[in-house]
Amino acid sequence: VVNNSPIDLRVSVLPTMFGESVVLRVLDRSNVQLSLEKIGLRDEEFAQISRLIRKPNGIVVVTGPTGSGKTTTLYAGLNTLNDPETKILTAEDPVEYDIDGLVQCQVNTEQQLTFARLLRSFLRQDPDVILVGEIRDLETAQIAVQASLTGHLVFSTLHTNDAPSSILRLMDLGIEAFLLTATVEAIIAQRLVRRICLHCKEEYVPSEEQLMELQLRPADISGRTFFRGRGCDACNRSGYRGRLAIFEIMEIDDALREMIMSEVSTNVLRTESRKRGMRTLRESGLLAIYDGQTTIDEVVRETIVED
């Protein structure tokens, strides 16, 4: 407990030649914003996700590396749907947030209580919405697909670099293309970038090298103002305070379903998705830079250049 607030720690210890390497993940439950309105979505992203999570069935996947805010985004969506008329079941490893109104179950591999086994039990519990903490194997993926096909809305996560590559990951697990096109409604990729400290925020002119990293020319940024944190006591001289989520939302429509059935490459799927309005992580990061919320260095560090 810190300042009368409960703090959760997830600890990883790795023996090394010269001692132990310890990594702590700190979760301050009192500071978590489990609301779609407060996770950093732009107006059009908020409207899109609000519509997607209200579909009667299908699969919505949130993807990104460990610590990118996937669980927070999923819980924000569940909180939106959480009412006495909607039965929501979750299978998690571990349960990170205790939410009133949700039926939450924790994976326990020592007792053979796996994601797949929990999912099978869920289907006999008459749920409306199911959250699977992570699709790790073919069995879990197959049951998630089965749940979707039988009229349930399923949320889950993957670990991929962007939204289009999640389709390939599910195929690699063994899910057939026709099942993906029948069930997957959307894939949301996200990253967390550090937010510029408001106490020491200042304007500056980025170097040509920085612009090149974003594939921008001086003419592309004419009239735009860039910011960075100078560093102060409030941000421990880092120039950053807090974090901001950036999103890439790939909604699967009929045209994309036909392409998935044809098993096109990830690059082709990404190109077509952008034509149909998908904003990539890099493009979302650029908007955050232009809004003065984060820096070029942060976006370059957390996103990849599109082909």
Summary of the structure (lengths in Angstrom):
residues: 307
radius of gyration: 20.6
end to end distance: 47.0
largest distance: 61.3
contacts: 921
relative contact order: 0.12
helix: 38%
strand: 27%
